[in-house]
Amino acid sequence: MADFPFIKVQADDFDLTTEVKGLREGHKDIGAVVAFVGTVRDINEGEDICALELEHYPGMTEKALESIRLQAHERWPLQSSLIIHRIGQMQPCDQIVLVAVASRHREAAFEAAHFIMDYLKTNAPFWKKETLPDGEEKWVDARISDKEAEAKWLPKNP
Amino acid sequence: MLDILYFASFREALGQSQEQLPLASYKTVSCLLDDLATRGDAWQHALSANPNLQIAVNQTIADRSTQLNAGDEVAFFPPVTGG
């Protein structure tokens, strides 16, 4: 499997401070760091959630995330970026995903982090399964709003 | 041979995560899907009558018209829900 140093797909939790420090290391020209952390809610579509399981497609996941990261670097002047996505069993309040982006100025970092998350939601092969209070397990349905969020980054026709 | 992978709700509905099939008459993903759909209702429902079917060939998003070659890895899965 190809090694992408700025992509981590892991069962373990991550530490935001450590990861941002690593992102900034060796760069003296960074003026802005934007980090997005996605966490597990205890309620989804009106139902209580007791646990969440994340399945993925090993190999394709890493490629898809690296492709999204590189697209962000093509669109904005970024010094560095990092994507961490957890897999396996999680509980409400756990961290699931980190997208951290560093640039000279804040606008590029804000926009690139937003772009990476929107694309990750609709293009990276992860699937969530929720466990409800009665023990029932349920695959999460994709949201139309996520497709709309992705579409806003597409080039606009004149 | 082709390596076929099934993920998430597809893996559960079809009762398997992977299998190997001889390339034989599968020129495109569409031919492969037509054949798999004859296995029964669950297959028909997941792969043939499903407008949300997602397809990847060699770990890149593909579609029904994508051509297949020996050794290809073909994956079928529902819309993704990470993040």
Interface residues (C-beta under 8 A of the other chain):
Chain A: G38 L54 E55 H56 Y57 G59 M60 K63 H85 I96 V97 M117 L120 K121 T122 N123 A124 P125 F126 W127 K128 K129 W139 V140 D141 A142
Chain B: L5 F7 A8 S9 N52 A56 Q59 T60 I61 A75 F77 P78 P79 V80 T81 G82 G83
